Each structure stands twice: as structure tokens, then as C-alpha cells.
Amino acid sequence: MSDVAAAKGLILSESRVLRLFSFFLFYFGQGLPVGLTVVALPAWMAANGVDDASVGNLVAWAYFAWTYKFIVAAVMDRFTYLPMGRRRIWLIGAQFLMSAGFIGAAFLNPGPTDYTVLVVVTMLVMTGAATQDVAVDGLAVDVLPEKEQGTASGFMFGGQAFGMASAGAAAGAGLQFFGAQITFLLFIPVLMIPTIYAIIIKEHRGEKRMPWSEGKPSESALSVFTPRYFGMDGQLMITLRSLIKGSSLWFVLSQSLGRTAGGIITPLVPILGTSFLMLSTAEYTSTMGTVDLIMAFVGLAVGSWLTLKLGARWASASVQFSYALLMLFLILGQEFWVQFPVFLMVLVFWSLLTLLSSICTNPLRMQLSDKRVGATQFTIYNSLANLPVALGAWMLGQLGGSDNLQMTLGVAATLWITSGLGYVLLRMPKTKAPEHPEHIDEAIGGEIPAKVD
């Protein structure tokens, strides 16, 4: 069957075009809460006189919501409704959870100085986004061939950047001119687009579209389904054996150093824009949103090209070193970047590098993940990536933030250089096909078809 025909049938496993579009759309959906909590809310707070430490702490809470999602992933790998695919029932539920988070945020209706309420709002919407991310990442590990991982990563984080940029700009203007309640409610119809799409696609041919439809579990899904947590062939031991490999531990260390640096600078950027250049909330978020929107498409192309030409490992190292060079310019060139045209170029490079960092490291996470526990292991890598961001955002206040700018930027630059060296020295294992379970006693929600030799 041709790729076009498979795409028309909305079957992910049979169409490269459909896979790339689907991951773009789902990552766009999870980018919406990120744009609100990491771009718009910090700028809104900073423009209304909230101190640097509180702004940084809010960003820390935003990323903290992504650090415990491995618990959801472990449940997702074990419990599912296989006739609808391994991930889709969870993906649909996660989309509704995100919408519920925005409805709850609208009900709370916080102001820019209501720090405690803003933390609650951030945790609500980001928990929904993190749950959706687990389902999508597990789906990526399940259906993406290795040769597509770099390109798909570009589409995934390009979609996230597009969603983040759109949400950041729209939410910034909405918060300034219409208030929090209307701003949060306007997100609901946009979130319905990927929700409806998740309902109508299929992971594999022959599966059910909805629980009451005709269909059965696919052989592909059953072959990697592990129905036990414990035992030598259970999910727990499979995950632990894969995680404690030398290449896995080295990767976690390298990514943690770079992500800590990112956590320091992420809340600092809106502070620089609103305090040093005196931009309003709407001015900063519209500028950042426009930059992020353009870089979403530029980064999609550049990130895919980098991973293909250099490989994910060297591409990741190059991005970390480029971050350090940007910090060096901020340290030495303050007399230049306080001028808006130069600051705009800083935002361009910051946005592009942030996107490229995710695009280039994502294939490494996929390659290190065992397909039998794909959602769990991939999510653990992502959770371990987000905890250092929360740590870095908290460190902003401890380092002095904008009041001790050279120290803050210097620490971030040092961390990025060390991270880049870590990726250079990383040795990835040779990939192999996942082992077929010796037996599967039951598959939740459907029969097991006879084994095909």
C-alpha cells in the first residue's frame, strides 16, 4: 500500500507522512501550556514588578510538573486497551485532561501578583501537558523506524515551538488586555483540534477506532506488550537494566548539565526584556512569540539536517557549545544587546538553540529506550531532563539573577561547555531488535492472535 493511501486511512504505522504530521500536531498541543507558563506568565509577572526569584520559582514549578510523569508512563506501559493500540486511549484522555486544566485555571482567575494561585494554575495545565507528552513519546518509540527519528524529532519539537510561540504571544496579549479568565478559556477550542484528531487515527491496521468499533489488537503491539511489573522479564527489571547501562548514565549526566543551564536562563530572558529594555508584557510576548514562530520552521529544517549530517550525538554537542558562545556575548556585549535590534537577534539565537537542543537529543533518548518499556524509559529520560531545569530556575535567585548578571551567565556557560564535552564522549550502544516475550498470558481488552512463524 502506498504512503498516500495509508495516510488517507489514517494508520500511523503505515504512513511516514501521517506519522510526521501527527507528531507535529500533538507536540503543537503540548506546546500551548508551555507557552503560557514559561513565556507569558513570567513576562506578565516581571512587567508588573514581581521579583526575579518569584519569576524563576514559577518557571521551576512549571518544569517540576514534568519530573514525575514517569509514574504515569509506568502505568501506561502496563495498563492499556490494546484493541485501540498501546497509546491512543491514553492520548485521548490526556488531551481532555489538558482542557480540564485550562478550565480550572479560568475558574481560579489569578492576577499577576497572585503567586500562589499562579503556581496552582501552572501545575494544573502543565500536568495535563506532561501526561499528553508521555502518551505521544511512547507512541513515537512504538511506531517510528530509527531512520525517521531525527526527522520526526524535528517535526515534534517544531510543532511544540509553534504551539509555544502561538500560545506565548496570544496569552501575553490576552493577559494584558482581557485578563486571565478569558485568556485561559480561549485555549479550549484550540485544544479540541488534536483531541478530535487523536480519536480518528489508528496506530495499526485492524485496530478499533473507538471501544464500540470492530477490531482487535495488532500483532506489533502484542509483540512488545509486557503484562508483568516484576520478575526478570517484567517491566521493572527491563527498565532498570536498560537505564543503568554506561551509555544511558552518561547521557543522563550530559543532558542534566545542559538542562540546568537552560533552567537558569529561561526565566532570565523575559526579565532582561522587561527590565533592561523596558518592554511591556504584550510587547515582549508578541516579540518572543513571533521569533519562536519563525524559528519553529527554521529549527525543524535545521534540526533535521543537523541530525542527518552530524548524527544526534555531535549535533547535540554543537548546540551546547553554541549556547556557551551566546552567553559569552551577553557577558561581554551588554552595551550592544540593550539596543532592541541586537536584543532581537539574541532572542532569535536563544529560540533556535532551545529548539535544536530538544530536536538533536531526542533521537538519543529513542535509541536508548527499550521498546518493551518505551513509554516508561523514554519518559524517565524526559523527567530527568526536566528536574535540572527546575533546579536551574531556582538557582537564578541564588546566583543573583539580573543583579549579578555576569556570574549568572558565566555559570550557565560553564555548564553548557561541560555538557557539550559529555555528548562528545558519549558512546551509543549498537541498536538491535527488541526481544519477543517468551509468552504473553493476556492482553488487556482483547484476544491474542495465533503466533505467525
Secondary structure as UniProt FT lines:
FT   HELIX           3..8
FT   TURN            9..10
FT   HELIX           12..14
FT   HELIX           16..34
FT   HELIX           35..40
FT   HELIX           41..47
FT   TURN            48..49
FT   HELIX           52..64
FT   TURN            65..67
FT   HELIX           69..78
FT   HELIX           82..84
FT   HELIX           88..108
FT   TURN            112..113
FT   HELIX           115..143
FT   HELIX           146..148
FT   HELIX           149..177
FT   HELIX           180..185
FT   HELIX           187..200
FT   TURN            205..206
FT   TURN            211..212
FT   HELIX           219..223
FT   TURN            232..233
FT   HELIX           235..243
FT   HELIX           246..265
FT   TURN            266..267
FT   HELIX           268..271
FT   HELIX           272..276
FT   HELIX           281..332
FT   HELIX           334..337
FT   HELIX           340..368
FT   HELIX           371..373
FT   HELIX           374..399
FT   HELIX           401..404
FT   HELIX           405..425
FT   TURN            444..445
//
